[in-house]
Amino acid sequence: MKKHWIIQKRKEKGMNQVELANVCMVSNKTISGIESGKRMPSLFLAYRLAKVLDFDMELFYANEPSA
C-alpha cells in the first residue's frame, strides 16, 4: 500500500527522494520502495525518517486509512 503520508511529509520539507536518501544515508531506491509500500523501513531507518520529516515513527506501524 502506497505511503501517501510520507510523500506528503517529504514534499512539505521541500525534499526530493535523493535528498531524503542522502540525509538518511540510504539509497533513493530504498526511499522509493518505502513510499511505494514495497518495503518497510528498519527500526533505525524509521526513526531517522521520523526525525528528518518530523512525524511520529509509529505511523509506519499504523493502518493507513483507505482512500
mmCIF file of the N, C-alpha and C atoms, coordinates in Angstrom:
data_MODEL
# 
_entry.id   MODEL 
# 
loop_
_atom_site.group_PDB 
_atom_site.id 
_atom_site.type_symbol 
_atom_site.label_atom_id 
_atom_site.label_alt_id 
_atom_site.label_comp_id 
_atom_site.label_asym_id 
_atom_site.label_entity_id 
_atom_site.label_seq_id 
_atom_site.pdbx_PDB_ins_code 
_atom_site.Cartn_x 
_atom_site.Cartn_y 
_atom_site.Cartn_z 
_atom_site.occupancy 
_atom_site.B_iso_or_equiv 
_atom_site.pdbx_formal_charge 
_atom_site.auth_seq_id 
_atom_site.auth_comp_id 
_atom_site.auth_asym_id 
_atom_site.auth_atom_id 
_atom_site.pdbx_PDB_model_num 
ATOM 1   N N  . MET A 1 1  ? 0.830   -1.181 0.000  1.00 0.00 ? 1  MET A N  1 
ATOM 2   C CA . MET A 1 1  ? 0.000   0.000  0.000  1.00 0.00 ? 1  MET A CA 1 
ATOM 3   C C  . MET A 1 1  ? 0.879   1.250  0.000  1.00 0.00 ? 1  MET A C  1 
ATOM 4   N N  . LYS A 1 2  ? 0.650   2.130  -0.915 1.00 0.00 ? 2  LYS A N  1 
ATOM 5   C CA . LYS A 1 2  ? 1.444   3.339  -1.060 1.00 0.00 ? 2  LYS A CA 1 
ATOM 6   C C  . LYS A 1 2  ? 1.341   4.204  0.193  1.00 0.00 ? 2  LYS A C  1 
ATOM 7   N N  . LYS A 1 3  ? 2.450   4.744  0.599  1.00 0.00 ? 3  LYS A N  1 
ATOM 8   C CA . LYS A 1 3  ? 2.529   5.582  1.799  1.00 0.00 ? 3  LYS A CA 1 
ATOM 9   C C  . LYS A 1 3  ? 2.392   7.059  1.407  1.00 0.00 ? 3  LYS A C  1 
ATOM 10  N N  . HIS A 1 4  ? 1.176   7.481  1.144  1.00 0.00 ? 4  HIS A N  1 
ATOM 11  C CA . HIS A 1 4  ? 0.937   8.857  0.716  1.00 0.00 ? 4  HIS A CA 1 
ATOM 12  C C  . HIS A 1 4  ? 1.385   9.874  1.761  1.00 0.00 ? 4  HIS A C  1 
ATOM 13  N N  . TRP A 1 5  ? 1.224   9.525  3.017  1.00 0.00 ? 5  TRP A N  1 
ATOM 14  C CA . TRP A 1 5  ? 1.565   10.474 4.073  1.00 0.00 ? 5  TRP A CA 1 
ATOM 15  C C  . TRP A 1 5  ? 3.056   10.777 4.118  1.00 0.00 ? 5  TRP A C  1 
ATOM 16  N N  . ILE A 1 6  ? 3.891   9.785  3.826  1.00 0.00 ? 6  ILE A N  1 
ATOM 17  C CA . ILE A 1 6  ? 5.338   10.059 3.870  1.00 0.00 ? 6  ILE A CA 1 
ATOM 18  C C  . ILE A 1 6  ? 5.766   10.896 2.664  1.00 0.00 ? 6  ILE A C  1 
ATOM 19  N N  . ILE A 1 7  ? 5.130   10.682 1.531  1.00 0.00 ? 7  ILE A N  1 
ATOM 20  C CA . ILE A 1 7  ? 5.408   11.509 0.350  1.00 0.00 ? 7  ILE A CA 1 
ATOM 21  C C  . ILE A 1 7  ? 5.037   12.960 0.654  1.00 0.00 ? 7  ILE A C  1 
ATOM 22  N N  . GLN A 1 8  ? 3.890   13.142 1.280  1.00 0.00 ? 8  GLN A N  1 
ATOM 23  C CA . GLN A 1 8  ? 3.439   14.484 1.639  1.00 0.00 ? 8  GLN A CA 1 
ATOM 24  C C  . GLN A 1 8  ? 4.405   15.144 2.616  1.00 0.00 ? 8  GLN A C  1 
ATOM 25  N N  . LYS A 1 9  ? 4.836   14.398 3.627  1.00 0.00 ? 9  LYS A N  1 
ATOM 26  C CA . LYS A 1 9  ? 5.786   14.950 4.609  1.00 0.00 ? 9  LYS A CA 1 
ATOM 27  C C  . LYS A 1 9  ? 7.094   15.351 3.934  1.00 0.00 ? 9  LYS A C  1 
ATOM 28  N N  . ARG A 1 10 ? 7.583   14.498 3.035  1.00 0.00 ? 10 ARG A N  1 
ATOM 29  C CA . ARG A 1 10 ? 8.831   14.809 2.321  1.00 0.00 ? 10 ARG A CA 1 
ATOM 30  C C  . ARG A 1 10 ? 8.682   16.077 1.503  1.00 0.00 ? 10 ARG A C  1 
ATOM 31  N N  . LYS A 1 11 ? 7.562   16.209 0.792  1.00 0.00 ? 11 LYS A N  1 
ATOM 32  C CA . LYS A 1 11 ? 7.325   17.390 -0.042 1.00 0.00 ? 11 LYS A CA 1 
ATOM 33  C C  . LYS A 1 11 ? 7.143   18.643 0.810  1.00 0.00 ? 11 LYS A C  1 
ATOM 34  N N  . GLU A 1 12 ? 6.515   18.504 1.975  1.00 0.00 ? 12 GLU A N  1 
ATOM 35  C CA . GLU A 1 12 ? 6.362   19.649 2.888  1.00 0.00 ? 12 GLU A CA 1 
ATOM 36  C C  . GLU A 1 12 ? 7.721   20.180 3.336  1.00 0.00 ? 12 GLU A C  1 
ATOM 37  N N  . LYS A 1 13 ? 8.684   19.294 3.434  1.00 0.00 ? 13 LYS A N  1 
ATOM 38  C CA . LYS A 1 13 ? 10.051  19.689 3.814  1.00 0.00 ? 13 LYS A CA 1 
ATOM 39  C C  . LYS A 1 13 ? 10.857  20.177 2.607  1.00 0.00 ? 13 LYS A C  1 
ATOM 40  N N  . GLY A 1 14 ? 10.235  20.141 1.412  1.00 0.00 ? 14 GLY A N  1 
ATOM 41  C CA . GLY A 1 14 ? 10.905  20.617 0.207  1.00 0.00 ? 14 GLY A CA 1 
ATOM 42  C C  . GLY A 1 14 ? 12.016  19.697 -0.269 1.00 0.00 ? 14 GLY A C  1 
ATOM 43  N N  . MET A 1 15 ? 11.874  18.414 -0.004 1.00 0.00 ? 15 MET A N  1 
ATOM 44  C CA . MET A 1 15 ? 12.916  17.453 -0.362 1.00 0.00 ? 15 MET A CA 1 
ATOM 45  C C  . MET A 1 15 ? 12.432  16.520 -1.465 1.00 0.00 ? 15 MET A C  1 
ATOM 46  N N  . ASN A 1 16 ? 13.377  16.073 -2.291 1.00 0.00 ? 16 ASN A N  1 
ATOM 47  C CA . ASN A 1 16 ? 13.066  15.003 -3.232 1.00 0.00 ? 16 ASN A CA 1 
ATOM 48  C C  . ASN A 1 16 ? 13.603  13.706 -2.637 1.00 0.00 ? 16 ASN A C  1 
ATOM 49  N N  . GLN A 1 17 ? 13.365  12.602 -3.319 1.00 0.00 ? 17 GLN A N  1 
ATOM 50  C CA . GLN A 1 17 ? 13.782  11.301 -2.789 1.00 0.00 ? 17 GLN A CA 1 
ATOM 51  C C  . GLN A 1 17 ? 15.292  11.197 -2.615 1.00 0.00 ? 17 GLN A C  1 
ATOM 52  N N  . VAL A 1 18 ? 16.042  11.755 -3.530 1.00 0.00 ? 18 VAL A N  1 
ATOM 53  C CA . VAL A 1 18 ? 17.507  11.683 -3.456 1.00 0.00 ? 18 VAL A CA 1 
ATOM 54  C C  . VAL A 1 18 ? 18.017  12.450 -2.234 1.00 0.00 ? 18 VAL A C  1 
ATOM 55  N N  . GLU A 1 19 ? 17.469  13.636 -2.012 1.00 0.00 ? 19 GLU A N  1 
ATOM 56  C CA . GLU A 1 19 ? 17.893  14.431 -0.852 1.00 0.00 ? 19 GLU A CA 1 
ATOM 57  C C  . GLU A 1 19 ? 17.559  13.721 0.457  1.00 0.00 ? 19 GLU A C  1 
ATOM 58  N N  . LEU A 1 20 ? 16.355  13.166 0.551  1.00 0.00 ? 20 LEU A N  1 
ATOM 59  C CA . LEU A 1 20 ? 15.970  12.442 1.757  1.00 0.00 ? 20 LEU A CA 1 
ATOM 60  C C  . LEU A 1 20 ? 16.862  11.215 1.962  1.00 0.00 ? 20 LEU A C  1 
ATOM 61  N N  . ALA A 1 21 ? 17.132  10.518 0.886  1.00 0.00 ? 21 ALA A N  1 
ATOM 62  C CA . ALA A 1 21 ? 18.007  9.344  0.965  1.00 0.00 ? 21 ALA A CA 1 
ATOM 63  C C  . ALA A 1 21 ? 19.394  9.731  1.466  1.00 0.00 ? 21 ALA A C  1 
ATOM 64  N N  . ASN A 1 22 ? 19.932  10.816 0.960  1.00 0.00 ? 22 ASN A N  1 
ATOM 65  C CA . ASN A 1 22 ? 21.265  11.260 1.383  1.00 0.00 ? 22 ASN A CA 1 
ATOM 66  C C  . ASN A 1 22 ? 21.301  11.595 2.869  1.00 0.00 ? 22 ASN A C  1 
ATOM 67  N N  . VAL A 1 23 ? 20.285  12.306 3.345  1.00 0.00 ? 23 VAL A N  1 
ATOM 68  C CA . VAL A 1 23 ? 20.231  12.678 4.761  1.00 0.00 ? 23 VAL A CA 1 
ATOM 69  C C  . VAL A 1 23 ? 20.113  11.428 5.642  1.00 0.00 ? 23 VAL A C  1 
ATOM 70  N N  . CYS A 1 24 ? 19.367  10.447 5.171  1.00 0.00 ? 24 CYS A N  1 
ATOM 71  C CA . CYS A 1 24 ? 19.149  9.218  5.945  1.00 0.00 ? 24 CYS A CA 1 
ATOM 72  C C  . CYS A 1 24 ? 20.210  8.155  5.697  1.00 0.00 ? 24 CYS A C  1 
ATOM 73  N N  . MET A 1 25 ? 21.150  8.454  4.805  1.00 0.00 ? 25 MET A N  1 
ATOM 74  C CA . MET A 1 25 ? 22.255  7.546  4.494  1.00 0.00 ? 25 MET A CA 1 
ATOM 75  C C  . MET A 1 25 ? 21.788  6.209  3.923  1.00 0.00 ? 25 MET A C  1 
ATOM 76  N N  . VAL A 1 26 ? 20.819  6.284  2.997  1.00 0.00 ? 26 VAL A N  1 
ATOM 77  C CA . VAL A 1 26 ? 20.336  5.106  2.267  1.00 0.00 ? 26 VAL A CA 1 
ATOM 78  C C  . VAL A 1 26 ? 20.247  5.484  0.794  1.00 0.00 ? 26 VAL A C  1 
ATOM 79  N N  . SER A 1 27 ? 19.911  4.528  -0.052 1.00 0.00 ? 27 SER A N  1 
ATOM 80  C CA . SER A 1 27 ? 19.767  4.832  -1.472 1.00 0.00 ? 27 SER A CA 1 
ATOM 81  C C  . SER A 1 27 ? 18.384  5.418  -1.744 1.00 0.00 ? 27 SER A C  1 
ATOM 82  N N  . ASN A 1 28 ? 18.279  6.154  -2.848 1.00 0.00 ? 28 ASN A N  1 
ATOM 83  C CA . ASN A 1 28 ? 16.970  6.686  -3.213 1.00 0.00 ? 28 ASN A CA 1 
ATOM 84  C C  . ASN A 1 28 ? 16.023  5.546  -3.591 1.00 0.00 ? 28 ASN A C  1 
ATOM 85  N N  . LYS A 1 29 ? 16.579  4.406  -3.990 1.00 0.00 ? 29 LYS A N  1 
ATOM 86  C CA . LYS A 1 29 ? 15.773  3.221  -4.281 1.00 0.00 ? 29 LYS A CA 1 
ATOM 87  C C  . LYS A 1 29 ? 15.071  2.718  -3.000 1.00 0.00 ? 29 LYS A C  1 
ATOM 88  N N  . THR A 1 30 ? 15.759  2.823  -1.882 1.00 0.00 ? 30 THR A N  1 
ATOM 89  C CA . THR A 1 30 ? 15.166  2.447  -0.601 1.00 0.00 ? 30 THR A CA 1 
ATOM 90  C C  . THR A 1 30 ? 13.999  3.361  -0.264 1.00 0.00 ? 30 THR A C  1 
ATOM 91  N N  . ILE A 1 31 ? 14.199  4.666  -0.431 1.00 0.00 ? 31 ILE A N  1 
ATOM 92  C CA . ILE A 1 31 ? 13.124  5.633  -0.157 1.00 0.00 ? 31 ILE A CA 1 
ATOM 93  C C  . ILE A 1 31 ? 11.949  5.383  -1.086 1.00 0.00 ? 31 ILE A C  1 
ATOM 94  N N  . SER A 1 32 ? 12.228  5.153  -2.346 1.00 0.00 ? 32 SER A N  1 
ATOM 95  C CA . SER A 1 32 ? 11.177  4.872  -3.319 1.00 0.00 ? 32 SER A CA 1 
ATOM 96  C C  . SER A 1 32 ? 10.381  3.631  -2.920 1.00 0.00 ? 32 SER A C  1 
ATOM 97  N N  . GLY A 1 33 ? 11.074  2.596  -2.487 1.00 0.00 ? 33 GLY A N  1 
ATOM 98  C CA . GLY A 1 33 ? 10.418  1.366  -2.068 1.00 0.00 ? 33 GLY A CA 1 
ATOM 99  C C  . GLY A 1 33 ? 9.525   1.565  -0.857 1.00 0.00 ? 33 GLY A C  1 
ATOM 100 N N  . ILE A 1 34 ? 9.967   2.386  0.081  1.00 0.00 ? 34 ILE A N  1 
ATOM 101 C CA . ILE A 1 34 ? 9.169   2.673  1.272  1.00 0.00 ? 34 ILE A CA 1 
ATOM 102 C C  . ILE A 1 34 ? 7.929   3.478  0.883  1.00 0.00 ? 34 ILE A C  1 
ATOM 103 N N  . GLU A 1 35 ? 8.126   4.498  0.058  1.00 0.00 ? 35 GLU A N  1 
ATOM 104 C CA . GLU A 1 35 ? 6.994   5.334  -0.357 1.00 0.00 ? 35 GLU A CA 1 
ATOM 105 C C  . GLU A 1 35 ? 5.972   4.555  -1.177 1.00 0.00 ? 35 GLU A C  1 
ATOM 106 N N  . SER A 1 36 ? 6.432   3.611  -1.957 1.00 0.00 ? 36 SER A N  1 
ATOM 107 C CA . SER A 1 36 ? 5.508   2.839  -2.790 1.00 0.00 ? 36 SER A CA 1 
ATOM 108 C C  . SER A 1 36 ? 4.840   1.704  -2.009 1.00 0.00 ? 36 SER A C  1 
ATOM 109 N N  . GLY A 1 37 ? 5.306   1.463  -0.784 1.00 0.00 ? 37 GLY A N  1 
ATOM 110 C CA . GLY A 1 37 ? 4.727   0.414  0.039  1.00 0.00 ? 37 GLY A CA 1 
ATOM 111 C C  . GLY A 1 37 ? 5.322   -0.961 -0.217 1.00 0.00 ? 37 GLY A C  1 
ATOM 112 N N  . LYS A 1 38 ? 6.367   -1.023 -1.025 1.00 0.00 ? 38 LYS A N  1 
ATOM 113 C CA . LYS A 1 38 ? 7.001   -2.310 -1.336 1.00 0.00 ? 38 LYS A CA 1 
ATOM 114 C C  . LYS A 1 38 ? 8.008   -2.724 -0.267 1.00 0.00 ? 38 LYS A C  1 
ATOM 115 N N  . ARG A 1 39 ? 8.463   -1.761 0.523  1.00 0.00 ? 39 ARG A N  1 
ATOM 116 C CA . ARG A 1 39 ? 9.449   -2.027 1.575  1.00 0.00 ? 39 ARG A CA 1 
ATOM 117 C C  . ARG A 1 39 ? 8.971   -1.430 2.881  1.00 0.00 ? 39 ARG A C  1 
ATOM 118 N N  . MET A 1 40 ? 9.402   -2.032 3.950  1.00 0.00 ? 40 MET A N  1 
ATOM 119 C CA . MET A 1 40 ? 9.165   -1.490 5.284  1.00 0.00 ? 40 MET A CA 1 
ATOM 120 C C  . MET A 1 40 ? 10.530  -1.093 5.822  1.00 0.00 ? 40 MET A C  1 
ATOM 121 N N  . PRO A 1 41 ? 10.656  0.107  6.369  1.00 0.00 ? 41 PRO A N  1 
ATOM 122 C CA . PRO A 1 41 ? 11.974  0.522  6.866  1.00 0.00 ? 41 PRO A CA 1 
ATOM 123 C C  . PRO A 1 41 ? 12.361  -0.259 8.119  1.00 0.00 ? 41 PRO A C  1 
ATOM 124 N N  . SER A 1 42 ? 13.659  -0.395 8.309  1.00 0.00 ? 42 SER A N  1 
ATOM 125 C CA . SER A 1 42 ? 14.148  -0.964 9.561  1.00 0.00 ? 42 SER A CA 1 
ATOM 126 C C  . SER A 1 42 ? 13.758  -0.006 10.686 1.00 0.00 ? 42 SER A C  1 
ATOM 127 N N  . LEU A 1 43 ? 13.846  -0.460 11.891 1.00 0.00 ? 43 LEU A N  1 
ATOM 128 C CA . LEU A 1 43 ? 13.533  0.380  13.042 1.00 0.00 ? 43 LEU A CA 1 
ATOM 129 C C  . LEU A 1 43 ? 14.423  1.626  13.043 1.00 0.00 ? 43 LEU A C  1 
ATOM 130 N N  . PHE A 1 44 ? 15.701  1.428  12.760 1.00 0.00 ? 44 PHE A N  1 
ATOM 131 C CA . PHE A 1 44 ? 16.644  2.545  12.719 1.00 0.00 ? 44 PHE A CA 1 
ATOM 132 C C  . PHE A 1 44 ? 16.259  3.551  11.637 1.00 0.00 ? 44 PHE A C  1 
ATOM 133 N N  . LEU A 1 45 ? 15.925  3.064  10.439 1.00 0.00 ? 45 LEU A N  1 
ATOM 134 C CA . LEU A 1 45 ? 15.564  3.964  9.347  1.00 0.00 ? 45 LEU A CA 1 
ATOM 135 C C  . LEU A 1 45 ? 14.228  4.645  9.621  1.00 0.00 ? 45 LEU A C  1 
ATOM 136 N N  . ALA A 1 46 ? 13.288  3.944  10.206 1.00 0.00 ? 46 ALA A N  1 
ATOM 137 C CA . ALA A 1 46 ? 12.002  4.555  10.565 1.00 0.00 ? 46 ALA A CA 1 
ATOM 138 C C  . ALA A 1 46 ? 12.240  5.714  11.533 1.00 0.00 ? 46 ALA A C  1 
ATOM 139 N N  . TYR A 1 47 ? 13.125  5.515  12.490 1.00 0.00 ? 47 TYR A N  1 
ATOM 140 C CA . TYR A 1 47 ? 13.470  6.559  13.451 1.00 0.00 ? 47 TYR A CA 1 
ATOM 141 C C  . TYR A 1 47 ? 14.095  7.757  12.736 1.00 0.00 ? 47 TYR A C  1 
ATOM 142 N N  . ARG A 1 48 ? 15.034  7.483  11.829 1.00 0.00 ? 48 ARG A N  1 
ATOM 143 C CA . ARG A 1 48 ? 15.701  8.569  11.088 1.00 0.00 ? 48 ARG A CA 1 
ATOM 144 C C  . ARG A 1 48 ? 14.712  9.360  10.247 1.00 0.00 ? 48 ARG A C  1 
ATOM 145 N N  . LEU A 1 49 ? 13.853  8.645  9.517  1.00 0.00 ? 49 LEU A N  1 
ATOM 146 C CA . LEU A 1 49 ? 12.854  9.307  8.686  1.00 0.00 ? 49 LEU A CA 1 
ATOM 147 C C  . LEU A 1 49 ? 11.926  10.168 9.538  1.00 0.00 ? 49 LEU A C  1 
ATOM 148 N N  . ALA A 1 50 ? 11.522  9.643  10.676 1.00 0.00 ? 50 ALA A N  1 
ATOM 149 C CA . ALA A 1 50 ? 10.638  10.388 11.574 1.00 0.00 ? 50 ALA A CA 1 
ATOM 150 C C  . ALA A 1 50 ? 11.309  11.661 12.069 1.00 0.00 ? 50 ALA A C  1 
ATOM 151 N N  . LYS A 1 51 ? 12.584  11.586 12.397 1.00 0.00 ? 51 LYS A N  1 
ATOM 152 C CA . LYS A 1 51 ? 13.323  12.765 12.864 1.00 0.00 ? 51 LYS A CA 1 
ATOM 153 C C  . LYS A 1 51 ? 13.464  13.808 11.759 1.00 0.00 ? 51 LYS A C  1 
ATOM 154 N N  . VAL A 1 52 ? 13.865  13.354 10.578 1.00 0.00 ? 52 VAL A N  1 
ATOM 155 C CA . VAL A 1 52 ? 14.103  14.276 9.454  1.00 0.00 ? 52 VAL A CA 1 
ATOM 156 C C  . VAL A 1 52 ? 12.805  14.924 8.980  1.00 0.00 ? 52 VAL A C  1 
ATOM 157 N N  . LEU A 1 53 ? 11.740  14.124 8.901  1.00 0.00 ? 53 LEU A N  1 
ATOM 158 C CA . LEU A 1 53 ? 10.476  14.621 8.352  1.00 0.00 ? 53 LEU A CA 1 
ATOM 159 C C  . LEU A 1 53 ? 9.496   15.070 9.430  1.00 0.00 ? 53 LEU A C  1 
ATOM 160 N N  . ASP A 1 54 ? 9.897   14.971 10.698 1.00 0.00 ? 54 ASP A N  1 
ATOM 161 C CA . ASP A 1 54 ? 9.116   15.474 11.823 1.00 0.00 ? 54 ASP A CA 1 
ATOM 162 C C  . ASP A 1 54 ? 7.733   14.832 11.932 1.00 0.00 ? 54 ASP A C  1 
ATOM 163 N N  . PHE A 1 55 ? 7.720   13.510 12.159 1.00 0.00 ? 55 PHE A N  1 
ATOM 164 C CA . PHE A 1 55 ? 6.478   12.795 12.414 1.00 0.00 ? 55 PHE A CA 1 
ATOM 165 C C  . PHE A 1 55 ? 6.750   11.676 13.411 1.00 0.00 ? 55 PHE A C  1 
ATOM 166 N N  . ASP A 1 56 ? 5.697   11.107 13.945 1.00 0.00 ? 56 ASP A N  1 
ATOM 167 C CA . ASP A 1 56 ? 5.803   10.003 14.901 1.00 0.00 ? 56 ASP A CA 1 
ATOM 168 C C  . ASP A 1 56 ? 6.084   8.716  14.128 1.00 0.00 ? 56 ASP A C  1 
ATOM 169 N N  . MET A 1 57 ? 7.171   8.053  14.446 1.00 0.00 ? 57 MET A N  1 
ATOM 170 C CA . MET A 1 57 ? 7.556   6.853  13.694 1.00 0.00 ? 57 MET A CA 1 
ATOM 171 C C  . MET A 1 57 ? 6.535   5.725  13.805 1.00 0.00 ? 57 MET A C  1 
ATOM 172 N N  . GLU A 1 58 ? 5.628   5.798  14.759 1.00 0.00 ? 58 GLU A N  1 
ATOM 173 C CA . GLU A 1 58 ? 4.584   4.784  14.887 1.00 0.00 ? 58 GLU A CA 1 
ATOM 174 C C  . GLU A 1 58 ? 3.639   4.786  13.683 1.00 0.00 ? 58 GLU A C  1 
ATOM 175 N N  . LEU A 1 59 ? 3.655   5.852  12.904 1.00 0.00 ? 59 LEU A N  1 
ATOM 176 C CA . LEU A 1 59 ? 2.839   5.900  11.690 1.00 0.00 ? 59 LEU A CA 1 
ATOM 177 C C  . LEU A 1 59 ? 3.176   4.746  10.745 1.00 0.00 ? 59 LEU A C  1 
ATOM 178 N N  . PHE A 1 60 ? 4.415   4.289  10.755 1.00 0.00 ? 60 PHE A N  1 
ATOM 179 C CA . PHE A 1 60 ? 4.808   3.170  9.894  1.00 0.00 ? 60 PHE A CA 1 
ATOM 180 C C  . PHE A 1 60 ? 4.078   1.889  10.263 1.00 0.00 ? 60 PHE A C  1 
ATOM 181 N N  . TYR A 1 61 ? 3.679   1.800  11.517 1.00 0.00 ? 61 TYR A N  1 
ATOM 182 C CA . TYR A 1 61 ? 3.083   0.563  12.006 1.00 0.00 ? 61 TYR A CA 1 
ATOM 183 C C  . TYR A 1 61 ? 1.564   0.654  12.179 1.00 0.00 ? 61 TYR A C  1 
ATOM 184 N N  . ALA A 1 62 ? 1.005   1.822  11.866 1.00 0.00 ? 62 ALA A N  1 
ATOM 185 C CA . ALA A 1 62 ? -0.443  2.017  11.959 1.00 0.00 ? 62 ALA A CA 1 
ATOM 186 C C  . ALA A 1 62 ? -1.075  1.713  10.600 1.00 0.00 ? 62 ALA A C  1 
ATOM 187 N N  . ASN A 1 63 ? -2.316  1.325  10.601 1.00 0.00 ? 63 ASN A N  1 
ATOM 188 C CA . ASN A 1 63 ? -3.035  1.100  9.345  1.00 0.00 ? 63 ASN A CA 1 
ATOM 189 C C  . ASN A 1 63 ? -3.346  2.443  8.702  1.00 0.00 ? 63 ASN A C  1 
ATOM 190 N N  . GLU A 1 64 ? -3.036  2.537  7.413  1.00 0.00 ? 64 GLU A N  1 
ATOM 191 C CA . GLU A 1 64 ? -3.314  3.760  6.680  1.00 0.00 ? 64 GLU A CA 1 
ATOM 192 C C  . GLU A 1 64 ? -4.791  3.747  6.270  1.00 0.00 ? 64 GLU A C  1 
ATOM 193 N N  . PRO A 1 65 ? -5.482  4.879  6.458  1.00 0.00 ? 65 PRO A N  1 
ATOM 194 C CA . PRO A 1 65 ? -6.894  4.908  6.067  1.00 0.00 ? 65 PRO A CA 1 
ATOM 195 C C  . PRO A 1 65 ? -7.080  4.668  4.581  1.00 0.00 ? 65 PRO A C  1 
ATOM 196 N N  . SER A 1 66 ? -8.174  4.044  4.227  1.00 0.00 ? 66 SER A N  1 
ATOM 197 C CA . SER A 1 66 ? -8.480  3.777  2.820  1.00 0.00 ? 66 SER A CA 1 
ATOM 198 C C  . SER A 1 66 ? -8.833  5.063  2.108  1.00 0.00 ? 66 SER A C  1 
ATOM 199 N N  . ALA A 1 67 ? -8.455  5.120  0.829  1.00 0.00 ? 67 ALA A N  1 
ATOM 200 C CA . ALA A 1 67 ? -8.741  6.320  0.037  1.00 0.00 ? 67 ALA A CA 1 
ATOM 201 C C  . ALA A 1 67 ? -10.134 6.245  -0.528 1.00 0.00 ? 67 ALA A C  1 
# 
